[in-house]
Amino acid sequence: MPEDPAPALRDLLEREKLAVLATEGDAGPHASLVAFTAGPEIGTIWFATERDTRKYEALLRTGRTTLLIDSRARTGLDIAAGRAVTITGRGTEASAEEATAIRELHLARHPYLEPFLSPETSAFIRIEMEACSLVLGFSEVHDLDPATGIWTRRTS
């Protein structure tokens, strides 16, 4: 019987601290490294950004984004041991109340960001998962339908 992918996804979201965020703006696709915090529900990811960035502008305009979170910091070049998740969803700016609540969690995970998290210049972005593709090892791929919570397995 195949491995249940849910614990592997939770492990990536809890152990890894950085993600590659992809957005698309007027100049085309753009990738950024972001420090993220996963919400208690598996379908929500948070990160902070300054408001004068390309990623912030692109998210305000389209909301569309993709995150790549992987284990290469722990597994190095051993692709057979590596794990990665691609999360596609909608990014929106958190309300003032949401930002206050997530700030504590985010700083507990990323204390070095405190000087950067000024409410005047920075915003918290909430990404609501619309699709999720988890790769375990070299070719075992599990897709999650966030609406139903059902995983399907395929080969890459």
C-alpha positions in Angstrom: 0.0 0.0 0.0 1.4 3.5 -0.9 2.5 5.9 1.8 -0.1 8.3 3.1 1.1 11.6 1.7 -0.6 13.9 4.3 2.1 13.4 7.0 4.8 14.0 4.4 3.1 17.3 3.4 2.7 18.4 7.0 6.4 17.5 7.6 7.5 19.8 4.7 5.3 22.6 5.9 6.6 22.4 9.4 10.3 21.7 8.9 11.0 23.9 5.9 11.1 27.6 6.4 11.6 29.0 2.9 9.7 28.7 -0.3 10.0 29.9 -3.8 7.0 32.1 -4.7 6.1 32.5 -8.4 3.9 35.4 -9.6 3.3 37.0 -12.9 3.4 40.7 -13.6 3.7 43.1 -16.5 7.3 42.0 -17.2 6.3 38.3 -17.1 6.9 35.5 -14.5 8.9 36.4 -11.4 10.2 34.2 -8.6 11.0 35.3 -5.1 12.3 33.5 -2.0 9.9 34.0 1.0 9.9 32.9 4.6 6.5 31.2 5.1 4.3 30.0 7.9 1.7 27.3 7.4 -1.7 27.8 9.0 -3.2 25.2 11.3 -5.3 24.0 8.4 -3.2 22.5 5.6 -4.7 24.8 3.0 -3.4 28.1 4.2 0.2 29.5 3.9 1.3 33.0 5.1 4.3 35.1 4.3 5.2 38.8 4.7 6.3 41.2 2.0 7.0 44.8 1.7 4.3 46.7 -0.2 6.7 48.2 -2.8 7.7 44.8 -4.3 6.9 43.2 -7.6 5.4 40.2 -5.9 3.0 42.4 -3.9 1.9 44.3 -7.0 1.4 41.1 -9.0 -0.6 39.5 -6.2 -2.9 42.5 -5.8 -3.5 42.6 -9.5 -4.2 38.9 -10.2 -4.0 37.0 -6.9 -2.6 34.0 -8.8 0.5 32.4 -7.3 2.5 29.2 -6.9 4.8 28.1 -4.1 7.5 25.5 -4.2 8.7 24.1 -0.9 11.3 21.4 -0.9 13.6 19.4 1.3 16.9 20.1 -0.4 18.4 21.9 2.6 18.1 18.5 4.5 18.6 16.0 1.7 21.1 17.8 -0.5 21.6 16.3 -3.9 20.0 13.0 -3.1 17.0 13.3 -5.4 15.7 9.9 -4.4 15.3 11.2 -0.8 14.0 14.6 -1.7 10.5 15.8 -1.3 8.8 18.8 -2.8 5.4 20.3 -2.9 4.0 22.8 -5.4 1.0 24.7 -4.0 -1.1 26.8 -6.4 -3.6 29.2 -5.1 -4.8 32.8 -4.5 -2.9 35.3 -2.6 -4.6 38.1 -0.8 -3.5 40.7 1.8 -4.5 39.9 5.3 -6.8 42.2 7.2 -5.3 44.1 10.1 -6.9 41.6 12.6 -5.5 38.6 10.6 -2.0 40.3 10.4 -1.9 40.8 14.2 -2.8 37.2 14.8 -0.4 35.7 12.3 2.5 38.0 13.2 3.1 36.2 16.5 3.2 32.8 14.8 5.4 34.1 12.0 7.9 35.7 14.4 8.1 32.5 16.5 9.2 30.7 13.3 11.2 33.6 11.8 12.4 35.9 14.7 15.0 37.5 12.4 12.2 39.2 10.5 11.0 41.4 13.3 12.7 44.6 12.0 11.1 43.9 8.6 7.5 43.5 9.8 6.4 47.1 10.1 2.6 47.4 9.5 3.3 50.7 7.7 5.5 49.1 5.0 4.8 45.4 5.0 1.8 43.2 4.5 1.0 39.6 5.4 -0.2 37.6 2.4 -2.5 34.6 2.8 -2.4 32.0 0.1 -5.4 29.8 0.0 -4.5 26.4 -1.7 -6.4 25.6 -4.9 -4.1 22.7 -5.9 -1.3 20.8 -4.4 1.2 18.4 -5.9 3.5 16.5 -3.6 6.6 14.7 -5.0 8.1 12.0 -2.8 11.5 10.8 -4.0 12.2 10.7 -7.7 8.8 10.0 -9.3 6.0 9.3 -6.8 3.5 12.2 -7.2 0.4 12.7 -5.1 -2.1 15.4 -6.0 -4.4 16.8 -3.3 -7.9 18.2 -4.1 -8.2 20.8 -1.3 -12.0 21.0 -1.8 -12.5 17.3 -1.0 -9.3 16.4 0.9 -8.8 13.5 -1.5 -5.3 12.5 -2.7 -4.6 10.8 -6.0 -1.4 9.1 -6.9 0.4 9.3 -10.3 3.9 9.0 -11.7 5.7 12.1 -12.8 
